[in-house]
Amino acid sequence: MYQEFGTTLKENEPNILFSAARSYVVKCAGICFDSEIQNLSLSFEIKRIVKDFIAKGPIELFYNAKVKEVLDQIIKN
């Protein structure tokens, strides 16, 4: 079930939605979100976002704003 979208359930994740959100955030480095849409045409902003994302290390699943944004989109749609 988790292999369908290229991720696995980790011990600290309560369900598939958190796994999906984490996987999406990690794979796009936090740039493919509604909150970043205005920056997609600016290469220097994309580089900044990616560098910031990489510098933070592992994402905090329950406190990361991007994970919450993905989960909000899942709930709305």
N, C-alpha and C positions, 0 to 999 in steps of 0.2 A: 504494500500500500504506500509506503513512504518512498519507495524507489521510483514511483511514477513521476515525481517532479524533481528527482535528483537530490534527495536529502535523506537523512536518517533521524530517528527520534533519539535525542540525547537524554541522559538521566535527569537533568534539571528541567526538562520541558514537559509540561503537563499533558499536551495533546498535539495533534497534527497541525492545528492552526498556528501554534507557536513555532513548530518546526518549519512550517512553510514560510512564516514571516521572517524568521532568522535566516533561512536559506536565501530568500529573496534579497534581504538587506545585504548579506555578505556578497552575493553574486553581482549585485549592481553597485556596490560600494556606496550606497546611499544617494545616488544621483537621479534615479528614475522615480521620483515622487512628485506629487502635486506641489509640495512645498519648495521643490527645487526646479520646477518647470521653466521658470524665467531664466535660469542659469544654464540651460542645456545648449544654448547657442554661444556661450562664452567659454572658450577653451581654458582660460586662466582660472575661471571659477570651478570648472570640472576638476582641474588639477588640484586646486585647493581643497575641494570637498574630499577627493580621493585620498590626498595626503593626510588630512585630518582624520579620516576614517581609519586608515592604516595605522596611524600613530596611536590611536586609542587602544589597539590590541583587540582581544576578544570582546564581543558586545555583551552588555548586560541585558539579558533577555527580557526581564520584567520592567526595566527602567529606561530602556533605550527609546528615544522619541520616534525613530524611524520604524522600529518594530510596532510601536503603538499606532503609527500612521497606517501601516499595512493592515493591522488587525481592524482598525476603524473602517478601512475600505472593504475588507471582507464582510464585515457586519452590514455595511450600507448596501452592498451589492449582493 
